Amino acid sequence: MADFLIWLAAALGTVGGVVLGRLLGRAEGKRTGREEAWQDAQRDQTDRMDAGRKAVRDGRDAGAPADRLRDNDNAW
């Protein structure tokens, strides 16, 4: 009878370990996904800000407004 209880405890411990491992792995994956999404958003924001700064910088050197309009025509 003692052997049976030892085997039962071992089996329950194994199943519990597997379930706990799955839950912890899922939580870790969600956390990692949130961090990656945040980093992607920050990188995208930085890229957009750099593009806007470049557009402003290029627009300042373009000369007269008529020249800027002519250069921008059909560019969109």
Buried (B, 14 or more C-beta within 10 A) or exposed (E): EEEEEEEEEEEEEEEEEEEEEEEEEEEEEEEEEEEEEEEEEEEEEEEEEEEEEEEEEEEEEEEEEEEBEEEEEEEE
